[in-house]
Amino acid sequence: MQEEPINEQGGEEEDFPYRTEFKKKSIRSYVIRAGRMTEGQRRAFDNYWGPYGLSLFDGSIDPKEVFGREAPVVLEIGFGMGDSLLEMARAEQDKDFIGIEVHPPGVGRLINNAGKDELKNLRVYMADAVDVLNDCISDGSLDRFQLYFPDPWHKKKHQKRRIVQPEFVKLLCNKLKPGGLMHMATDWENYAEQMLEVLEAESMLENTAGKGNYAPRPEFRPQTKFERRGERLGHGVWDLLYRKK
């Protein structure tokens, strides 16, 4: 029997009614960290969660109904403070974007900026990504999947928490359309190596850069301030770009 979804909000005031949604599981790829929200981020939920927010509780979605049109669908897990996802939604208005994030401040910032821009091609889940994939996203419905700079869980004893595991990649493959793109990026070389190993082992995927190779950063992924600063300091970033066969 499938467990019921539950809500959790770590470190926020009791009167904040918007909760991160997830099902109980033994290992998660994230921790919902306590963190202060600005007044603007809090107000953003009241002002913009209605038009932009999606709920795990509502089950499977039809993107054509959600967005009111038929267009390529891009899904991103872990958009952080949302700046690069916002930039992509602005730049690619011929596509519809779904973002998933567990931390309320980033969700608040993204929907606040999207609302001010009156963007129509963006929706957001504040929920566990695997639960959303399992319960809300139909097989063969995504044109592109994005995972940028996920938590590296760099201590060896914690690496079982990394989200990129064979079963996760197989789940993503099922959600992609044939020919759909899977794009990941990390600035941890050890995690890049693990990602490459897992993706290369998945028979449904083909490496667009050639077997065993990392890809150049595609034009559609904005370069973050953090990334540019890291480059100046000599830090690497590894992109992996695969296509579903």
Summary of the structure (lengths in Angstrom):
residues: 245
radius of gyration: 17.4
end to end distance: 33.1
largest distance: 51.7
contacts: 745
relative contact order: 0.14
helix: 36%
strand: 21%
